Amino acid sequence: MEFAYDSSLASSELRLLQPLAVHHRVLRFKTRRVQRASKPPYTAISYTWGDEDASEVIYLDNRPFRVRPNLWSCLYYMAHAARNNGAWDYLWADAICIDQTNDTERSCQVWLKDQTYRDAVCVSVWLGLVTLPEHIKSYLPTQITTRTVESDGIDWAESMVDLSNRPY
C-alpha cells in the first residue's frame, strides 16, 4: 500500500523526515509532524526538481513513496550524513514534506517556505551527482541508472566547474 498523508498541515505545523535506514540502496524514513514553535533541529534541502518522472522509491512510515531520481540521490547522501552528524536528526524536502496533491496545504506551506529555510539549523543545496568520467562509466552496467557515486577516480576540480554551471 502506497504512503498516504494522514491529514493536512496547519500553518503552525511542519512535516519532517527522520532517516531510519540506508542499506542495500533502500531508503527508509519516518515522517514526523511538529509545531513550528517547538521543532527539533533539522536540515532543509534545496534542489532542482527536474523534468524526470518520480521513478525512484523511498519508504515513508514503511510505505512506498515515489520521488524523482535527483531527490533520491540527495536523500541517500543526506541520510548517510544524518547518521554521522550530531547536529540534526531530521530533514525537510518540499516534494515530500508538503503534500503536493493537497492544494490547500501546498499553498499554505509554500507561502511559509522562507520561514522553513530560516528555521533550519542547516540548508543543504543539492546540485546533483558529479558527471562520471568515461573510464568509470565503462565499468558500470548500461541498464543501471547511476544514483550514487562511490569512486575515488573522479577529478574533483573538473567536477566543481561542472556543478557550478548547473541550473539552480
N, C-alpha and C positions, 0 to 999 in steps of 0.2 A: 504494500500500500504506500503510495506516494506521500511525502510530507505535506501537511496542511497547517496553515497558521491557525492558532487557537481562537484569536479574536483580534480586532483592530486595536492598534496602539492609540492611546490618548496623546495629546501634545506634551504632557508631563512625563511621558514614558519613552524608553529606548529599548530596542531589542539587540542583544549582543550574542556573540558566538563564543563558546568555550571549547577550544581544541581538546579532544579526548584522546584520539589515537591517529597516528600516521604510520601505517605499516602495510607492506605489500601494495603500495600505491592506492590504499583505501584511506580516505579522509573522513573522520567522524567528529562531529561537533554536537554540543548540547546548546540549545537556544535558551536564553535567559532574558526575561522581561524585567526591567528595572525602572525605578523612578529616576529621572534625570538629576534630581536634587541629591540623591544618595547612591549614585552609580559607583561601581568598582573601577579601578584603573583599567583602561582599555586602549588599544591601538586602532586608529581609524585608517582604513586603506583607501587610497586614492589611485585610480587606474582608469584606463580606457576600456569601455565595454567591448568595442569591436563589432564587426558585422557577422561574425560566425554564429551558428546556431548553438543553443545550450545543449551540447552533446556529451559533456562530461558529467559524472555522477559523484556527489558527495553524500554523506549521510547526516541528516539533522534529526536529533532525537530518535536515532535508529531507523529512520525512514529515508528513502532515496529522494534526492533533490537535484535537479539538473542545473548546471552552470556552464558558462562559456569557457573554452579552453584557457584563455588568458587568466580568468579569475581562478580556475582550478590550480594553475601553476603558482599563482600568487599565494593562494591559501596553503598549498603544500609547503612552501618555504616559510610562511608566517607561522604555521602550526609547529614546524620544527623549531623556529626561533622562540616561540612561546614556551616550549618545553625547557629551553636552555636559558631563559631570561626571567629574572625575578621581578622585573618592573611591572609586568602586566600578565593577566591570565585570560583576557578577553579580546576579541576582535570585533570591529564593526565594518561591514561591507554593504553598501547601499542595495545592491542587487538581491541580497539575502535578508538583510535586517529590516528592510522596508518591504512589505507585501506589495509587489508590483502589480498584482491583479486587483487590488483594492484601491479604487480611485480616491476615496476619502483619506485613507491612511497615507497613500503616496503623496498626495497634495500637501497634507499637513507636515509630514516628515521631511519632504524636500524643502519646504519653507524653513525648517529648522536645521538644515544641513550645516550651515555656518556655525551654529552653536554646537552641533555634534562634533565637528572638527576641532573647535576651540576647546571643548571639554576633554578631549582625548589627551592622554599623557604623551602620546606619540602619534604622528601622522606619517605613515609609510607610503611613499609614492612608488608604484609598480609600473615599470616601463616595459616589462616583458622579459623573455629569456634572451640571452645573447645569441647571436647567429653562430651556429656551429661551423667550424672550418670543414672544408671538403674531406680532409684526411680523417676526421672523426665521423662525419656523416657516412662515409663509405663502409664503416663497420656496423652501422645501425640497420636493422631490418627495414625495408622500404614501406612495409604495410603498417608500421607502428608510428603513431604520431609522437613527436618529441614533446613531452610535457615538463621534463626536468632536465637539468644539465648537471652532471656529476663527473666532471673531467678536469684534469689538470692541463690538458693540451690546448688551452684557449689563450689567445693573445688578448689579455685584458685591456691593454691600451687601445688596441684597434676596436675592441668591443665597446669601449666608452664612447668613441666617436659615433658608432652605430646607434647606441642607446640614446645619446644626446640629440640625435636628429630624428627621433621617432615622434609621431603626433601625440600630443598630450594636452 
